[in-house]
Amino acid sequence: MEQTAVKALSTKTLALCGMFTALVAIGAFIQIPVPYMDYFTLQFFFVLLAGILLGGKRGALAVGCYVALGLIGIPIFAAGGGISYIFRPSFGYLLGFAVAAFVTGTICEKRKNSYGNFLLACLAGFAVTYLIGIFYKYMILNIYADTPATLAVIILSCFPLDMPGDLVLCLLASGVGLRIKKIGLPFMDQKHAGGLRE
């Protein structure tokens, strides 16, 4: 009986992670145009939701699977896929997404469900995403691509669209995540939230 329960719970975990892996992939292609600038995607929104709703470990697993699928050649990144993607300056943000899901989810697991706590968790995820993304971009440009760029220039390149846009997504994800938690959808199990064997 116990073995059957563990198998069922593991199947549930795989299904949940697969769902959010797909949502993160879809988010890369949901592009919101901004007048007189470029566009930003909803990818980070789904990364944050993965953390809020699945917890740290499962959220990171879902986003990590997305990154792994892209690296083996499935064109689910914004600009395609393949192992060569690791040499793109923007790849660090994809790595940051997996860490962000873990950090966001872990904080949510340890705090009561509230908009303020979810927003704090999302902002922490935002911070680690940009710390990893900016550092990776700096290393690729200055060491691999031999295109000298200072950290200040790289940080400024995140404005006026990327950082402000992702901050808005933090606000949205906090609200949507809290709403889903309150509704109590079938896949949300508060007793075991965040466990890899829910």
Backbone as CSV, one residue per row, in Angstrom:
resi,resn,N_x,N_y,N_z,CA_x,CA_y,CA_z,C_x,C_y,C_z
1,MET,0.832,-1.208,0.000,0.000,0.000,0.000,0.870,1.264,0.000
2,GLU,1.889,1.271,0.878,2.765,2.441,0.971,3.528,2.649,-0.326
3,GLN,4.000,1.554,-0.931,4.743,1.647,-2.187,3.860,2.212,-3.295
4,THR,2.593,1.803,-3.316,1.653,2.315,-4.310,1.425,3.804,-4.118
5,ALA,1.325,4.232,-2.854,1.109,5.649,-2.552,2.293,6.485,-2.999
6,VAL,3.508,5.976,-2.732,4.718,6.698,-3.137,4.784,6.829,-4.655
7,LYS,4.412,5.739,-5.360,4.421,5.765,-6.823,3.430,6.784,-7.355
8,ALA,2.238,6.827,-6.728,1.222,7.782,-7.161,1.671,9.212,-6.911
9,LEU,2.296,9.417,-5.742,2.754,10.757,-5.411,3.877,11.183,-6.350
10,SER,4.754,10.257,-6.685,5.837,10.579,-7.612,5.275,10.913,-8.992
11,THR,4.241,10.202,-9.399,3.595,10.483,-10.674,2.981,11.871,-10.662
12,LYS,2.381,12.229,-9.539,1.799,13.562,-9.397,2.875,14.625,-9.498
13,THR,4.002,14.385,-8.856,5.112,15.337,-8.912,5.593,15.526,-10.340
14,LEU,5.751,14.418,-11.064,6.201,14.497,-12.450,5.207,15.273,-13.308
15,ALA,3.920,15.046,-13.062,2.891,15.735,-13.837,2.924,17.238,-13.568
16,LEU,3.065,17.608,-12.306,3.110,19.024,-11.943,4.343,19.707,-12.521
17,CYS,5.478,19.048,-12.384,6.720,19.626,-12.917,6.653,19.742,-14.432
18,GLY,6.085,18.718,-15.070,5.942,18.763,-16.523,5.048,19.899,-16.968
19,MET,3.977,20.140,-16.219,3.063,21.230,-16.554,3.766,22.575,-16.494
20,PHE,4.556,22.787,-15.443,5.229,24.072,-15.326,6.428,24.187,-16.254
21,THR,7.041,23.068,-16.597,8.088,23.098,-17.625,7.495,23.610,-18.934
22,ALA,6.300,23.103,-19.267,5.620,23.535,-20.491,5.216,25.001,-20.407
23,LEU,4.740,25.442,-19.248,4.317,26.839,-19.092,5.493,27.801,-19.244
24,VAL,6.642,27.425,-18.675,7.834,28.282,-18.816,8.248,28.355,-20.281
25,ALA,8.172,27.211,-20.972,8.512,27.189,-22.403,7.555,28.067,-23.199
26,ILE,6.257,27.945,-22.916,5.257,28.762,-23.611,5.480,30.235,-23.305
27,GLY,5.840,30.522,-22.054,6.058,31.912,-21.651,7.155,32.606,-22.444
28,ALA,8.121,31.820,-22.924,9.216,32.408,-23.708,8.711,32.983,-25.027
29,PHE,7.548,32.500,-25.482,7.031,32.939,-26.777,5.793,33.830,-26.653
30,ILE,5.392,34.115,-25.419,4.330,35.107,-25.204,5.018,36.458,-25.075
31,GLN,5.048,37.180,-26.138,5.813,38.426,-26.206,4.884,39.636,-26.140
32,ILE,5.150,40.485,-25.161,4.338,41.690,-24.976,5.109,42.885,-25.511
33,PRO,4.671,43.472,-26.628,5.393,44.617,-27.197,5.248,45.861,-26.329
34,VAL,6.308,46.624,-26.259,6.302,47.883,-25.512,6.570,49.004,-26.506
35,PRO,5.671,49.977,-26.627,5.837,51.057,-27.604,7.189,51.750,-27.492
36,TYR,7.807,51.969,-28.639,9.080,52.675,-28.770,10.262,51.904,-28.173
37,MET,10.002,50.669,-27.739,11.101,49.851,-27.227,11.043,48.491,-27.897
38,ASP,11.259,47.445,-27.165,11.225,46.100,-27.728,10.017,45.379,-27.142
39,TYR,10.195,44.239,-26.594,9.114,43.494,-25.957,9.701,42.697,-24.804
40,PHE,8.859,42.253,-23.901,9.315,41.304,-22.897,8.329,40.144,-22.846
41,THR,8.796,39.029,-22.315,7.987,37.808,-22.314,7.440,37.530,-20.912
42,LEU,6.546,36.536,-20.854,5.963,36.131,-19.570,6.707,34.949,-18.949
43,GLN,7.875,34.648,-19.462,8.630,33.497,-18.983,8.926,33.589,-17.482
44,PHE,9.392,34.744,-17.044,9.746,34.914,-15.637,8.511,34.789,-14.746
45,PHE,7.357,35.186,-15.255,6.102,35.067,-14.519,5.834,33.606,-14.156
46,PHE,6.012,32.705,-15.118,5.760,31.288,-14.872,6.853,30.661,-14.006
47,VAL,8.068,31.197,-14.098,9.144,30.736,-13.217,8.774,31.023,-11.759
48,LEU,8.288,32.235,-11.513,7.896,32.614,-10.153,6.705,31.790,-9.672
49,LEU,5.733,31.575,-10.545,4.574,30.766,-10.172,4.989,29.329,-9.844
50,ALA,5.964,28.813,-10.577,6.452,27.463,-10.294,6.978,27.388,-8.870
51,GLY,7.708,28.414,-8.460,8.216,28.436,-7.092,7.108,28.573,-6.072
52,ILE,6.185,29.514,-6.312,5.101,29.772,-5.362,4.210,28.546,-5.187
53,LEU,3.834,27.903,-6.279,2.839,26.842,-6.239,3.416,25.441,-6.035
54,LEU,4.649,25.223,-6.494,5.240,23.894,-6.366,6.204,23.777,-5.198
55,GLY,6.683,24.908,-4.704,7.710,24.866,-3.671,9.098,24.935,-4.288
56,GLY,10.085,25.064,-3.431,11.447,25.267,-3.911,12.013,24.144,-4.748
57,LYS,11.961,22.920,-4.240,12.589,21.795,-4.934,11.883,21.468,-6.247
58,ARG,10.568,21.357,-6.190,9.829,20.998,-7.412,9.833,22.146,-8.414
59,GLY,9.792,23.379,-7.917,9.860,24.524,-8.817,11.174,24.545,-9.572
60,ALA,12.273,24.316,-8.841,13.593,24.281,-9.477,13.697,23.111,-10.446
61,LEU,13.078,21.979,-10.083,13.097,20.815,-10.973,12.374,21.113,-12.273
62,ALA,11.215,21.768,-12.181,10.437,22.097,-13.377,11.217,23.022,-14.303
63,VAL,11.813,24.068,-13.730,12.560,25.028,-14.546,13.862,24.404,-15.037
64,GLY,14.482,23.580,-14.206,15.709,22.896,-14.622,15.459,21.974,-15.807
65,CYS,14.308,21.304,-15.812,13.948,20.438,-16.950,13.788,21.267,-18.221
66,TYR,13.204,22.440,-18.082,13.048,23.339,-19.231,14.412,23.696,-19.820
67,VAL,15.343,24.060,-18.953,16.686,24.426,-19.420,17.370,23.223,-20.075
68,ALA,17.241,22.052,-19.454,17.870,20.852,-19.997,17.301,20.491,-21.370
69,LEU,15.993,20.593,-21.524,15.357,20.284,-22.812,15.838,21.233,-23.903
70,GLY,15.986,22.498,-23.534,16.491,23.464,-24.507,17.921,23.169,-24.911
71,LEU,18.737,22.752,-23.957,20.148,22.487,-24.245,20.349,21.257,-25.119
72,ILE,19.421,20.292,-25.046,19.598,19.101,-25.895,19.105,19.339,-27.323
73,GLY,18.600,20.549,-27.572,18.269,20.902,-28.951,16.830,21.231,-29.245
74,ILE,15.937,21.021,-28.289,14.539,21.373,-28.527,14.422,22.901,-28.513
75,PRO,13.889,23.510,-29.565,13.892,24.981,-29.685,12.843,25.664,-28.803
76,ILE,13.043,25.593,-27.498,12.078,26.181,-26.572,12.621,27.437,-25.885
77,PHE,13.866,27.797,-26.190,14.376,29.065,-25.702,13.881,30.168,-26.633
78,ALA,13.946,31.390,-26.172,13.445,32.516,-26.963,14.137,32.609,-28.328
79,ALA,15.405,32.172,-28.386,16.145,32.243,-29.642,16.569,30.864,-30.121
80,GLY,15.778,29.842,-29.813,16.084,28.509,-30.307,16.457,27.537,-29.204
81,GLY,17.552,26.808,-29.403,17.991,25.823,-28.425,19.304,25.219,-28.857
82,GLY,19.790,24.226,-28.127,21.057,23.585,-28.465,22.119,23.901,-27.429
83,ILE,23.125,23.036,-27.346,24.177,23.186,-26.345,24.974,24.474,-26.538
84,SER,25.023,24.967,-27.776,25.780,26.198,-28.037,25.153,27.404,-27.339
85,TYR,23.947,27.234,-26.840,23.262,28.331,-26.147,24.025,28.776,-24.905
86,ILE,24.869,27.883,-24.360,25.610,28.250,-23.148,26.615,29.365,-23.421
87,PHE,26.918,29.589,-24.698,27.862,30.647,-25.050,27.170,31.974,-25.350
88,ARG,25.854,32.001,-25.259,25.122,33.245,-25.442,25.162,34.039,-24.146
89,PRO,25.389,35.348,-24.224,25.454,36.157,-23.004,24.202,36.072,-22.140
90,SER,23.067,35.795,-22.757,21.812,35.762,-22.009,21.541,34.423,-21.312
91,PHE,22.386,33.420,-21.541,22.119,32.108,-20.962,22.125,32.126,-19.435
92,GLY,22.881,33.024,-18.864,22.945,33.110,-17.409,21.593,33.365,-16.775
93,TYR,20.726,34.069,-17.500,19.387,34.328,-16.961,18.566,33.045,-16.891
94,LEU,18.798,32.124,-17.819,18.095,30.840,-17.776,18.547,30.032,-16.561
95,LEU,19.847,30.064,-16.286,20.344,29.411,-15.076,19.748,30.086,-13.843
96,GLY,19.673,31.412,-13.914,19.098,32.167,-12.804,17.643,31.821,-12.560
97,PHE,16.916,31.480,-13.625,15.507,31.109,-13.482,15.351,29.891,-12.555
98,ALA,16.187,28.880,-12.751,16.092,27.667,-11.935,16.363,27.991,-10.470
99,VAL,17.373,28.818,-10.227,17.694,29.218,-8.850,16.576,30.081,-8.282
100,ALA,16.016,30.949,-9.125,14.923,31.820,-8.687,13.714,31.017,-8.246
101,ALA,13.376,29.966,-8.992,12.244,29.120,-8.621,12.491,28.467,-7.272
102,PHE,13.729,28.036,-7.053,14.072,27.400,-5.778,13.987,28.400,-4.623
103,VAL,14.579,29.563,-4.814,14.585,30.575,-3.755,13.173,31.055,-3.454
104,THR,12.419,31.368,-4.512,11.043,31.835,-4.342,10.206,30.788,-3.620
105,GLY,10.298,29.541,-4.076,9.517,28.469,-3.476,9.895,28.184,-2.037
106,THR,11.175,28.219,-1.754,11.643,27.937,-0.397,11.142,28.994,0.590
107,ILE,11.189,30.245,0.178,10.694,31.320,1.047,9.188,31.171,1.260
108,CYS,8.458,30.857,0.193,7.007,30.692,0.316,6.650,29.540,1.244
109,GLU,7.439,28.493,1.225,7.175,27.343,2.084,7.331,27.687,3.562
110,LYS,8.216,28.629,3.847,8.540,28.940,5.241,7.706,30.079,5.820
111,ARG,6.895,30.714,4.962,6.093,31.849,5.420,4.618,31.610,5.159
112,LYS,3.790,32.328,5.886,2.349,32.210,5.698,1.950,32.744,4.331
113,ASN,0.860,32.216,3.799,0.363,32.680,2.510,-0.188,34.096,2.637
114,SER,0.500,35.038,2.027,0.030,36.422,1.994,0.695,37.108,0.811
115,TYR,0.065,38.164,0.346,0.627,38.866,-0.808,2.021,39.405,-0.488
116,GLY,2.174,39.959,0.708,3.467,40.515,1.093,4.570,39.477,1.120
117,ASN,4.273,38.312,1.676,5.277,37.251,1.736,5.610,36.707,0.351
118,PHE,4.578,36.556,-0.483,4.828,36.085,-1.837,5.645,37.105,-2.630
119,LEU,5.340,38.374,-2.429,6.091,39.413,-3.132,7.548,39.416,-2.681
120,LEU,7.775,39.261,-1.381,9.139,39.170,-0.870,9.879,38.011,-1.520
121,ALA,9.196,36.864,-1.628,9.806,35.690,-2.241,10.122,35.938,-3.720
122,CYS,9.191,36.585,-4.421,9.404,36.881,-5.845,10.554,37.866,-6.040
123,LEU,10.645,38.838,-5.170,11.739,39.816,-5.273,13.088,39.152,-5.006
124,ALA,13.104,38.174,-4.113,14.338,37.421,-3.878,14.709,36.634,-5.126
125,GLY,13.692,36.033,-5.769,13.932,35.321,-7.019,14.419,36.257,-8.113
126,PHE,13.838,37.446,-8.161,14.262,38.485,-9.104,15.732,38.823,-8.888
127,ALA,16.113,39.005,-7.626,17.489,39.397,-7.304,18.493,38.336,-7.733
128,VAL,18.219,37.059,-7.428,19.190,36.025,-7.791,19.240,35.823,-9.303
129,THR,18.111,35.998,-9.977,18.104,35.877,-11.438,19.048,36.892,-12.065
130,TYR,18.944,38.139,-11.620,19.778,39.180,-12.218,21.225,39.110,-11.746
131,LEU,21.458,38.676,-10.530,22.844,38.506,-10.076,23.562,37.463,-10.935
132,ILE,22.909,36.336,-11.137,23.508,35.274,-11.949,23.578,35.687,-13.413
133,GLY,22.495,36.277,-13.915,22.443,36.669,-15.322,23.473,37.718,-15.685
134,ILE,23.596,38.721,-14.843,24.549,39.808,-15.113,25.986,39.306,-15.024
135,PHE,26.282,38.502,-14.004,27.642,37.979,-13.853,28.007,37.076,-15.033
136,TYR,27.075,36.209,-15.447,27.331,35.304,-16.567,27.562,36.103,-17.855
137,LYS,26.746,37.098,-18.068,26.884,37.928,-19.268,28.229,38.639,-19.266
138,TYR,28.642,39.113,-18.114,29.943,39.784,-17.993,31.074,38.826,-18.365
139,MET,30.993,37.595,-17.858,32.039,36.617,-18.127,32.078,36.232,-19.612
140,ILE,30.931,36.004,-20.208,30.890,35.613,-21.618,31.421,36.732,-22.506
141,LEU,30.974,37.948,-22.262,31.402,39.070,-23.103,32.892,39.361,-22.964
142,ASN,33.394,39.305,-21.749,34.783,39.714,-21.515,35.798,38.596,-21.716
143,ILE,35.386,37.353,-21.530,36.337,36.246,-21.633,36.145,35.442,-22.921
144,TYR,34.906,35.030,-23.186,34.660,34.187,-24.361,34.541,35.006,-25.638
145,ALA,33.703,36.024,-25.626,33.449,36.799,-26.848,34.481,37.886,-27.087
146,ASP,35.359,38.109,-26.106,36.376,39.163,-26.221,35.748,40.495,-26.618
147,THR,34.634,40.804,-25.951,33.934,42.066,-26.177,33.848,42.791,-24.839
148,PRO,34.880,43.551,-24.504,34.936,44.172,-23.177,33.677,44.972,-22.844
149,ALA,33.148,44.711,-21.650,31.974,45.437,-21.175,32.044,45.502,-19.655
150,THR,31.797,46.658,-19.105,31.825,46.800,-17.657,30.507,46.325,-17.055
151,LEU,30.535,46.019,-15.770,29.316,45.615,-15.085,28.279,46.728,-15.145
152,ALA,28.743,47.970,-15.056,27.817,49.101,-15.093,27.057,49.153,-16.411
153,VAL,27.771,48.919,-17.516,27.135,48.937,-18.830,26.120,47.800,-18.944
154,ILE,26.486,46.621,-18.439,25.586,45.469,-18.509,24.335,45.708,-17.665
155,ILE,24.512,46.283,-16.488,23.356,46.585,-15.636,22.456,47.619,-16.299
156,LEU,23.051,48.633,-16.896,22.259,49.665,-17.573,21.489,49.087,-18.763
157,SER,22.037,48.030,-19.364,21.352,47.425,-20.514,20.050,46.739,-20.089
158,CYS,19.889,46.531,-18.799,18.658,45.915,-18.279,17.524,46.931,-18.157
159,PHE,17.829,48.177,-18.410,16.825,49.243,-18.371,16.634,49.785,-19.783
160,PRO,15.509,50.396,-20.079,14.347,50.623,-19.201,13.303,49.525,-19.257
161,LEU,13.624,48.371,-19.893,12.579,47.374,-20.132,12.663,46.148,-19.235
162,ASP,13.805,45.458,-19.240,13.885,44.142,-18.602,13.609,44.161,-17.102
163,MET,14.398,44.908,-16.356,14.216,44.931,-14.905,12.847,45.483,-14.492
164,PRO,12.453,46.632,-15.006,11.118,47.133,-14.646,10.002,46.159,-15.041
165,GLY,10.134,45.548,-16.217,9.127,44.591,-16.662,9.046,43.384,-15.744
166,ASP,10.203,42.872,-15.323,10.213,41.710,-14.437,9.725,42.064,-13.036
167,LEU,9.925,43.299,-12.620,9.374,43.736,-11.335,7.842,43.738,-11.387
168,VAL,7.300,44.148,-12.525,5.843,44.090,-12.704,5.371,42.643,-12.652
169,LEU,6.147,41.737,-13.248,5.784,40.319,-13.212,5.844,39.762,-11.795
170,CYS,6.744,40.298,-10.966,6.788,39.901,-9.552,5.474,40.270,-8.857
171,LEU,4.975,41.467,-9.151,3.711,41.919,-8.560,2.558,41.029,-9.018
172,LEU,2.539,40.719,-10.316,1.463,39.887,-10.873,1.521,38.455,-10.349
173,ALA,2.712,37.879,-10.332,2.856,36.495,-9.880,2.458,36.349,-8.417
174,SER,2.772,37.345,-7.607,2.403,37.298,-6.186,0.894,37.261,-6.029
175,GLY,0.198,38.093,-6.797,-1.252,38.135,-6.722,-1.910,36.888,-7.273
176,VAL,-1.441,36.437,-8.434,-2.015,35.248,-9.055,-1.736,34.010,-8.198
177,GLY,-0.510,33.912,-7.695,-0.156,32.776,-6.853,-1.004,32.713,-5.598
178,LEU,-1.222,33.854,-4.971,-2.050,33.894,-3.768,-3.485,33.519,-4.086
179,ARG,-3.977,33.999,-5.220,-5.345,33.681,-5.630,-5.520,32.184,-5.838
180,ILE,-4.558,31.567,-6.505,-4.637,30.127,-6.751,-4.573,29.351,-5.438
181,LYS,-3.715,29.790,-4.528,-3.619,29.130,-3.222,-4.950,29.210,-2.476
182,LYS,-5.610,30.362,-2.561,-6.875,30.542,-1.857,-7.991,29.703,-2.468
183,ILE,-7.971,29.584,-3.794,-8.986,28.777,-4.471,-8.839,27.314,-4.082
184,GLY,-7.579,26.910,-3.862,-7.338,25.535,-3.460,-7.550,24.541,-4.572
185,LEU,-6.850,24.734,-5.682,-6.962,23.807,-6.801,-6.486,22.410,-6.401
186,PRO,-6.962,21.389,-7.098,-6.670,20.000,-6.718,-5.187,19.683,-6.554
187,PHE,-4.328,20.326,-7.355,-2.925,19.960,-7.269,-2.200,20.640,-6.116
188,MET,-2.914,21.542,-5.403,-2.287,22.217,-4.286,-2.540,21.441,-3.001
189,ASP,-1.497,20.883,-2.428,-1.607,20.123,-1.183,-0.750,20.813,-0.140
190,GLN,-1.384,21.588,0.727,-0.633,22.395,1.684,0.192,21.548,2.651
191,LYS,-0.293,20.357,2.948,0.391,19.535,3.928,1.803,19.157,3.502
192,HIS,1.951,18.932,2.202,3.252,18.502,1.703,3.819,19.487,0.680
193,ALA,3.439,20.727,0.760,3.847,21.703,-0.246,5.347,21.731,-0.395
194,GLY,5.780,21.573,-1.623,7.187,21.718,-1.927,7.987,20.438,-1.883
195,GLY,7.431,19.348,-1.385,8.204,18.112,-1.308,8.360,17.467,-2.667
196,LEU,9.465,16.790,-2.889,9.663,16.137,-4.173,8.824,14.878,-4.307
197,ARG,8.214,14.431,-3.209,7.373,13.234,-3.280,5.952,13.536,-2.850
198,GLU,5.450,14.678,-3.225,4.082,14.999,-2.867,3.112,14.073,-3.573
